[in-house]
Amino acid sequence: MPPVTDPANLYGDAGAHMLSPAEAGALPRVYVPNLRSDSVSVIDPATFKVVDTFKVGRSPQHVVPAYDLRTLWVTNNAEDRPDGSLTPIDPTTGKPGQAVAVDDPYNMYFSPDGKYAIVVAEEDARLDFRDPHTMALQFRLSVPGCKGINHADFSIDGRYAIFTCEFGGKLAKIDMVEHKVLGYLRLKRHGMPQDIRVSPDGKVFYVADMMADGVYLVDGDSFTKIGFIHTGTGTHGLYPSRDGTRLYVANRGTHKIHGGPHGKGSVSVIDFATRQVVATWPIPHGGSPDMGNVSADGRMLWLSGRFDDVVYAIDTTTGKVRKIKVGMEPHGLTVWPQPGRYSLGHTGIMR
């Protein structure tokens, strides 16, 4: 991985307004994949209005910024394989291009050296390493002990990644140099780990667990549990603030994979320095905050309201919530452009 400028804050190159020249001309937009509408809603963050909606492949899950920041990829993981696909979006026009057929792309990441796109084939407990531009398959890595392989983040030096195993209550540690499984760590017998984010100093991985209603702390190097922070019902998505001091935690408001509207949704704010919850922002009248990211200036947290068919725009100073109606079951939205030198995938793991 390219070295970070500040070893104490690996998010230091993705601070507010620190946009890459590669993002020049990108339209300020929020791209929202609607899982059950097979579409992407496009929101203008200046007006909080949907300005476009276009069809993509079946069951779009996430909108993933490419490593080189020049393309956004929609991961369409249709259950009737081999119908899965990746739809490219040109961020300078906000329009989709020709989809590429790809088996079971639930999520997607990029290797820290930028050589590979890593398609997370959740159904088959497998990571498919592909050309980051053409998406041609290069090789595959089976992760048999990771049922429901899902989200990931990377060590500060890029030598390993830790993936969550949603339906196995475990984590899987992957050697990114030798491309092999290093081991597994069980979090909880009936747990359901979701998103994962590394601390600014690169030492601790924060793991959201939807059944535990909180975040596990895992020492990445020794691959051991070292703590737990209670947040809220259905802990799901994790997003660092632009200054790298806080972690926004989306609590989906339910323990069900297919929940109902108006749940006990909220956002918890964890201080990285103290590892304490310093604020909790409930969704007015209930909701289901799921996946998203932080605006380029750091002032707005954008999250999909998965079971309420809305998107939440949350003021990161006050916690005030605005709601925008979108398609059916919005999931892994991304905000674009985002600060950083490159993207490691998901909805914007920026370095």
C-alpha positions, 0 to 999 in steps of 0.5 A, a space after each residue: 500500500 502507498 505509505 500514509 503521510 501520518 502514521 498516527 492517522 491513516 485517514 489524514 490523506 482523506 481529510 475535508 476537501 482533499 480531493 484528488 486531481 483524478 476527480 476533476 470534473 466529477 459531479 457532486 452527487 449521491 448514488 443510491 442502489 435500490 436493491 428491489 427496484 434494480 435501479 440507482 437514484 442520483 441525488 444532488 446534495 446541494 438541493 437534496 433532490 433526486 435528479 436522475 434514476 436509471 436501471 442497472 442489473 438485478 439486485 444492486 447492492 453497493 456503489 463502489 469507487 474504483 481505485 483510480 477514482 475515475 469510475 464508480 461500479 454498481 455491484 448487481 448480484 442477482 440470485 439467479 447466477 450467472 446473471 450478476 454484473 457490474 455497471 460502470 458510472 462515469 462520475 463526470 456525467 453521472 450516467 451508466 455505461 455498459 454492464 460487465 458480466 461478473 459472477 455474484 458481486 455482492 461487494 467489491 474492494 481493491 488490492 492496496 497496490 491497485 493491481 486487482 479488483 476484489 469481487 466478494 462472491 458472498 454465496 460461494 465464500 470466495 474472493 475473485 481477483 479481477 483486472 481493475 479496469 476490464 474486470 477480467 478474472 485473474 484468479 480466485 481465493 476460496 475462504 471456506 470458513 467464512 459463511 456470508 463473506 461480506 465487508 472488509 478493511 485493510 491493515 495500515 501497510 496493506 499486507 493483510 485484510 480482515 473480512 466479516 463472515 456475516 452468517 458465521 459470526 466470524 472474521 477471516 484474515 487474508 494475506 494480501 501479499 501471498 493471497 491466502 487465508 491466515 485464519 479465522 476469529 469467532 466473535 460470538 456464537 450467534 453473532 452477525 458481523 457487518 461492516 468493519 473499519 480500522 482505527 486511525 493508527 491502524 492498530 484496532 479494527 472496529 467490527 459492527 455486529 447486528 445481533 450484538 448491538 455494538 462494535 467489537 474491537 479487534 487487534 489486527 496484528 494478533 487477531 484477537 478480541 480486545 473490547 466491545 462498545 455498545 451502540 444501538 439496535 442492529 449495528 451495521 455501517 461504520 464511517 470515520 469522520 473526515 478529520 479521523 477523530 470519530 466513527 459514525 455507527 449506523 444502527 439499523 434498528 432491527 435484528 432482522 435481515 428483512 426488517 420493517 419500516 420505522 424501526 429503532 434506527 439511530 446513529 452513534 458517534 464513537 470517539 476514537 481516542 477514548 473508545 466511548 460513545 459521545 453522541 446518539 442521533 435517533 432517526 425521527 419517527 423511526 428508521 433503518 440507517 444502513 450504508 453510506 458515507 461522509 460528504 467531502 467537506 465532512 459536514 453531512 453523513 449520507 445513509 440509506 434508509 434500507 427498510 423505509 425507502 429513503 436516504 438520510 442526510 444527517 448533519 454531523 454537527 447537530 445530528 439533524 436528519 433530512 429524508 429523501 424518497 428513493 427506490 425500494 430498499 436502498 443499500 450501499 450508497 456512495 457520496 462522490 467525489 470523496 477526498 483521498 488519493 485512492 479508493 480501496 472499495 466498498 462505498 469509499 474506503 479512502 486513503 
